[in-house]
Amino acid sequence: MKTHKINGVMPFSALIEACWREPYNAQRFVKDIIAGITVGIIAIPLAMALAIGSGVPPQYGLYTSAVAGIVIALSGGSRFSVSGPTAAFVVILYPVSQQFGLSGLLLATLMSGVFLLLMGLARFGRLIEYIPLSVTLGFTSGIAITIGTMQIKDFFGLHLEHVPESYLMKVAALAQALPTISWADTLIGATTLAVLILWPRLGLRLPGHLPALLAGTAVMGIFALFDTHVATIGSRFSYLLADGTQGQGIPPILPQFVLPWNLPSGNGQPLDLSWNTLTALMPAAFSMAMLGAIESLLCAVVLDGMTGKKHNSNGELIGQGLGNIAAPFFGGITATAAIARSAANVRAGATSPISAVIHSLLVILALLVLAPWLSFLPLAAMASLLLMVAWNMSEAHKVVYLLRRAPKDDIIVMLMCMSLTVLFDMVIAITVGIVLASLLFMRRIARMTRLSVLSESAETSTLMLRVSGPLFFAAAERIFSELLVQSEDYDTIVMQWDAVPVLDAGGLNAFQRFVEALPEGKQLIITDIPFQPLKTFARARIAPISGKLAFFSTLPDAVKHLNESAAS
């Protein structure tokens, strides 16, 4: 079968590989149905909880799992990934939804989808390889801290008139609101959290999300018998249908096609679709795209390790882009591959992207059938779900291991990324983290470049040295400065370059200045030059200088020349 490629990228690669090139039969379909139902049970409460955490009504999380989940599964490059709203986006989406409203959030999602599509077409699929572990751990753990902090209000049922944007001010406001704690909400949240923690120990195949919510709802029912009411999805959120019908909770209707900018913005009016609006949303949209790319590719790598299969990284970025372009027109917020749901998909026996499609269909069915019942879910229980998500996202065991075992440079980068994510935002954290990690890495590599003396002769005043390591801008200045001091008492310097893999513009400049600084009567001989430094010399038109600079193919040739010169 011929497959069409765009810029070397194969769209729909996962579907083609799993369902066309490999025989797809009824047995595999049954396995995909079982896996899809299992993941759907997990996704329904999580999608609602993550939508609430992002500052929008819960049904938009379900719309995201339904629409984006199907599009990404069919068009992406990872056969086992399950996409939908994820916890990583919460810290980006919440400020956007507060400032620009639902329409602004959906428009930013659409823009992020375009960015992801362009990344895939530009073949940026290996992006994840250039993000150090210390950076990813730093911003994911920072996001986890932020998400956890945001759930304290609903978990304890605190009464806050206004939640500040600054993290430190937010913590201070929560501390001041502690006297307003609702013991009913707290007990519901604690019960839900306890079930989530203890359920895996039972060894049952059923995920713990549904039993935990049922336990929390049962506790709420007990409090209702004593006329003690708590905050629920139905009491917090309302909806208005096109025919003027109003209701509380989640509307029992399928996602409707609507232009994102026609929905209410932050001031309750349709969004002003202008260049100024697009410019204002651009940083958030780019952050969504970057995080979506990192999260989806990281998820694909994890799944490859679990299954032994190979994903198409550029195809996955294209799928993520198409999903985030399509979802906003049906009320869906930003989506990406969710590692926990994707791993559950694999463990449940999935064989192809069809399982992710089944999961999305189950979410749609829940919208139509379970919407009235979902409105009774207590917000404290939803907060418990997000607290568990935040804990899993933090990867605390990896953080502790890195703090105990990793080099100091990596520890500094991780703590810096974590702090900046919590105190400012993820974009600043990733930017500073990557720049700092790059600088520290260059320093580490530069220190590996060194001079070693091969031999020295006082009679002939010849110093022979071997250079080991790359001669780039961070190392060359130090190496040639050391050489200038070390060679003061010698008339001839022989440098063997067989272990110099790279010579960049900075190294070339340092070399030229060293040659210029050589006093009259002192000669420099370079031997064993590898291809890349030799090519750099050729492009710069570096030529031998009589009595000052000479080149030989090997060190023995240089020694032979020196001996012959001394004999004559």
Residue pairs with C-beta under 8 A, 6 or more apart in sequence:
1 16
1 20
1 21
3 10
3 13
3 16
4 10
4 11
6 121
6 318
7 121
7 122
7 123
8 123
8 314
9 120
9 121
9 123
9 312
9 314
9 315
9 318
10 16
10 77
10 312
10 315
11 75
11 315
11 318
11 319
12 74
12 75
12 315
13 76
13 77
13 312
13 315
14 73
14 76
14 77
14 78
14 79
14 81
14 311
14 312
14 315
14 316
14 319
14 352
14 353
15 73
15 74
15 75
15 79
15 352
15 353
17 79
18 24
18 79
18 351
18 352
18 353
18 354
19 352
19 353
19 354
24 352
28 351
28 352
29 354
31 349
31 350
31 351
31 355
32 350
32 351
32 352
32 354
32 355
32 358
33 355
33 358
34 348
34 349
35 345
35 348
35 349
35 350
35 351
35 355
35 358
36 345
36 350
36 354
36 355
36 356
36 357
36 358
36 359
36 361
36 362
37 358
37 359
37 362
38 205
38 206
38 207
38 344
38 345
38 348
39 82
39 341
39 344
39 345
39 348
39 350
39 355
39 356
39 359
40 358
40 359
40 360
40 361
40 362
40 363
40 366
41 206
41 207
41 209
41 210
41 362
42 207
42 209
42 340
42 341
42 344
43 65
43 69
43 82
43 84
43 341
43 359
43 362
43 363
44 62
44 65
44 362
44 363
44 366
44 370
44 374
45 209
45 210
45 213
45 377
45 382
45 385
46 61
46 84
46 85
46 209
46 338
46 341
46 385
46 389
47 58
47 61
47 62
47 64
47 65
47 84
47 85
47 363
48 58
48 59
48 61
48 62
48 233
48 250
48 374
48 377
48 382
49 58
49 61
49 382
49 383
49 385
49 386
49 389
50 61
50 84
50 85
50 86
50 87
50 89
50 90
50 386
50 389
51 57
51 58
51 59
51 60
51 61
51 62
51 64
51 85
51 333
52 58
52 61
52 233
52 236
52 379
52 382
53 87
53 90
53 94
53 147
53 150
53 151
53 386
54 61
54 85
54 89
54 90
54 93
54 94
54 97
54 105
54 333
55 93
55 94
55 97
55 98
55 105
56 93
56 97
56 102
56 105
56 333
57 237
57 239
57 250
58 233
58 237
58 250
58 374
59 239
59 250
59 251
59 331
59 367
59 371
60 102
60 331
60 332
60 333
61 84
61 85
61 333
62 250
62 363
62 366
62 367
63 255
63 327
63 330
63 331
63 332
63 333
64 84
64 85
64 327
64 332
64 333
64 334
64 335
65 83
65 84
65 85
65 335
65 359
65 360
65 363
66 255
66 330
66 332
66 360
66 361
66 363
66 364
66 367
67 255
67 323
67 326
67 327
67 330
67 332
67 360
68 83
68 84
68 323
68 324
68 326
68 327
68 332
68 335
69 82
69 83
69 84
69 323
69 335
69 356
69 357
69 359
69 360
69 363
70 356
70 357
70 360
70 361
71 319
71 322
71 323
71 326
71 327
72 81
72 83
72 319
72 320
72 322
72 323
72 335
72 337
72 356
73 81
73 82
73 83
73 319
73 353
73 354
73 356
73 357
73 360
74 319
74 353
74 357
75 315
75 318
75 319
75 322
75 323
76 83
76 296
76 315
76 316
76 318
76 319
76 320
76 323
76 337
76 353
77 125
77 300
77 311
77 312
77 313
77 314
77 315
77 316
77 317
77 318
77 319
78 296
78 299
78 300
78 303
78 311
78 312
78 316
78 337
78 342
79 309
79 311
79 352
79 353
80 303
80 306
80 307
80 309
80 342
80 345
80 346
80 350
80 353
80 355
80 356
81 296
81 299
81 300
81 303
81 311
81 316
81 337
81 342
81 345
81 353
81 356
82 337
82 338
82 341
82 342
82 344
82 345
82 355
82 356
82 359
83 296
83 320
83 323
83 335
83 336
83 337
83 338
83 356
84 335
84 338
84 341
85 333
85 334
85 335
86 295
86 335
86 336
86 337
86 338
87 143
87 144
87 147
87 386
87 389
87 390
87 393
88 140
88 143
88 291
88 295
88 336
88 393
89 288
89 291
89 292
89 333
89 334
89 336
90 143
90 146
90 147
90 150
90 386
91 143
91 146
91 147
91 421
91 425
91 426
92 284
92 287
92 288
92 291
92 334
92 425
92 426
93 105
93 288
93 333
93 334
94 150
95 165
95 284
96 104
96 105
96 108
96 281
96 284
97 104
97 105
98 165
98 266
99 266
100 107
100 108
100 265
100 266
100 271
100 277
100 280
100 281
101 263
101 264
101 265
101 266
101 267
101 268
101 271
102 263
102 264
102 265
103 260
103 261
103 262
103 263
103 264
103 265
103 270
103 271
104 265
104 266
104 271
104 277
104 281
105 333
105 334
106 260
106 261
106 263
106 328
106 331
106 332
106 333
107 260
107 261
107 271
107 273
107 277
107 278
107 281
107 328
108 281
108 284
108 285
108 288
108 334
109 260
109 285
109 288
109 324
109 327
109 328
109 332
109 333
109 334
110 260
110 324
110 325
110 328
110 329
111 278
111 281
111 282
111 285
112 285
112 286
112 288
112 289
112 292
112 324
112 334
113 289
113 320
113 321
113 322
113 323
113 324
113 325
113 326
113 327
113 328
114 321
114 325
115 285
115 286
115 288
115 289
115 321
116 289
116 292
116 293
116 317
116 318
116 320
116 321
116 324
117 317
117 318
117 321
117 322
117 325
118 321
119 125
119 127
119 289
119 293
119 317
119 321
120 314
120 315
120 316
120 317
120 318
120 319
120 320
120 321
121 314
121 318
123 314
124 293
124 314
124 317
125 297
125 312
125 313
125 314
125 315
125 316
125 317
126 313
127 293
127 294
127 297
127 313
128 293
128 294
128 297
128 298
128 301
128 313
130 434
131 294
131 430
131 434
132 410
132 413
132 433
132 434
132 437
132 441
133 402
133 410
134 402
134 406
134 410
134 411
134 413
134 414
134 417
134 433
134 437
135 413
135 414
135 417
135 430
135 433
135 434
135 437
136 294
136 298
137 395
137 398
137 399
137 402
137 414
137 417
138 413
138 414
138 415
138 416
138 417
138 418
138 421
138 429
138 433
139 417
139 418
139 421
139 426
139 429
139 430
139 433
140 393
140 394
140 395
141 393
141 394
141 395
141 396
141 399
141 414
141 418
141 421
142 417
142 418
142 419
142 420
142 421
142 422
142 426
142 429
143 390
143 393
143 421
143 426
144 390
144 391
144 393
144 394
145 390
145 394
145 418
145 421
145 422
146 167
146 421
146 422
147 386
147 389
147 390
147 393
148 386
148 387
148 390
148 391
149 167
149 170
149 171
149 174
150 170
150 386
151 383
151 384
151 386
151 387
151 390
152 158
152 174
152 383
153 160
153 163
153 174
153 177
153 383
154 185
154 189
154 231
154 379
154 380
154 382
154 383
155 185
155 186
155 189
155 380
155 383
155 384
155 387
156 178
156 181
156 182
156 185
156 186
156 189
156 380
157 180
157 181
157 182
157 184
157 185
157 186
157 230
157 231
157 380
158 174
158 177
158 178
158 180
158 181
158 182
159 177
159 180
160 173
160 174
160 177
162 173
163 170
163 173
164 170
164 172
164 173
167 422
167 423
168 423
182 230
184 220
184 223
184 228
184 230
185 230
185 231
185 378
185 379
185 380
186 380
187 219
187 223
188 216
188 219
188 220
188 223
188 230
188 378
188 380
188 381
189 216
189 380
189 381
189 383
189 384
190 384
191 215
191 216
191 219
192 212
192 213
192 215
192 216
192 380
192 381
192 384
192 385
193 212
193 384
193 387
193 388
195 208
195 211
195 212
195 215
195 216
196 208
196 209
196 212
196 384
196 385
196 388
197 388
199 207
199 208
199 211
199 212
200 208
205 348
207 344
209 385
212 381
212 384
212 385
213 377
213 381
213 385
216 377
216 378
216 380
216 381
216 384
217 376
217 377
217 378
217 381
220 230
220 232
220 376
220 378
220 381
223 229
223 230
229 235
230 378
230 379
230 380
231 378
231 379
231 380
232 249
232 375
232 376
232 377
232 378
232 379
233 249
233 250
233 374
233 375
233 376
233 377
233 379
233 382
234 248
234 249
234 375
234 376
235 248
236 379
237 248
237 249
237 250
238 246
238 247
238 248
238 249
239 246
239 247
239 248
239 249
239 250
239 251
240 246
241 247
241 251
241 253
242 256
248 375
249 371
249 372
249 374
249 375
249 376
250 367
250 371
250 374
250 375
251 371
252 367
252 368
252 369
252 371
252 372
253 367
253 368
254 364
254 367
254 368
255 330
255 331
255 332
255 364
256 330
256 331
257 329
257 330
258 329
258 330
258 331
259 329
260 271
260 328
260 329
261 270
261 271
261 273
262 270
262 271
263 270
263 271
264 270
265 271
265 272
271 277
283 427
286 427
287 425
287 426
287 427
288 324
288 334
290 427
290 430
291 336
291 426
292 320
292 324
292 334
292 335
292 336
293 317
293 320
295 336
295 337
295 339
296 316
296 317
296 320
296 336
296 337
297 313
297 316
297 317
298 339
299 336
299 337
299 338
299 339
299 342
300 311
300 313
300 316
300 337
301 311
302 339
302 342
302 343
303 309
303 311
303 342
303 343
303 346
304 310
304 311
306 343
306 346
307 346
316 337
320 335
320 336
320 337
323 335
324 334
324 335
326 332
327 333
327 334
327 335
340 389
340 392
341 359
345 355
345 356
345 359
348 355
350 356
366 374
399 414
402 410
402 411
402 414
403 411
403 414
406 414
409 437
409 440
409 441
409 443
409 444
410 437
412 436
412 440
413 433
413 436
413 437
413 440
416 429
416 432
416 433
416 436
417 429
417 430
417 432
417 433
418 429
420 428
420 429
420 432
420 433
421 429
442 472
442 474
443 474
445 469
445 470
445 472
445 474
445 475
446 472
446 474
446 475
446 478
447 475
448 468
448 469
449 467
449 468
449 469
449 470
449 471
449 475
449 476
449 478
449 479
450 467
450 468
450 469
450 479
451 465
451 466
451 467
451 468
451 479
451 482
451 483
451 486
452 465
452 466
452 468
453 463
453 464
453 465
454 464
454 465
454 466
454 494
454 496
454 555
455 464
456 462
456 463
456 464
456 490
460 491
460 492
460 562
460 566
461 489
461 490
461 491
461 492
462 490
462 491
462 492
462 493
462 494
462 562
463 486
463 487
463 490
463 492
463 493
463 494
464 494
464 496
464 555
465 483
465 486
465 493
465 494
465 495
465 496
466 495
466 496
466 498
466 499
467 479
467 495
467 496
467 497
467 499
467 500
468 499
468 500
469 475
469 499
469 500
470 500
470 501
470 502
470 503
470 504
470 507
471 479
471 500
471 502
471 503
471 504
471 507
471 510
471 511
471 533
472 502
472 503
472 504
472 506
472 507
473 504
473 505
473 506
473 507
473 510
474 506
475 507
476 506
476 507
476 509
476 510
476 511
477 506
477 510
479 510
480 510
480 511
480 513
480 514
483 493
483 495
483 514
484 514
484 517
487 493
487 522
490 522
491 521
491 522
491 523
492 522
492 523
492 525
492 562
493 522
493 523
493 524
493 525
494 525
494 527
494 555
494 558
494 559
494 562
495 524
495 525
495 526
495 527
496 527
496 528
496 555
497 526
497 527
497 528
497 529
497 530
497 533
498 527
498 528
498 530
500 529
500 530
500 533
501 530
501 532
502 532
502 533
503 511
503 532
503 533
503 536
503 537
504 536
508 536
508 537
508 540
508 542
512 540
512 542
514 524
515 524
515 545
515 548
515 549
518 524
518 548
521 547
522 548
523 547
523 548
523 549
523 550
524 548
524 549
524 550
525 549
525 550
525 551
525 552
525 558
525 562
526 549
526 550
526 551
526 552
527 551
527 552
527 553
527 554
527 555
527 557
527 558
528 553
528 554
528 555
529 537
529 551
544 550
544 551
550 558
550 561
552 558
552 561
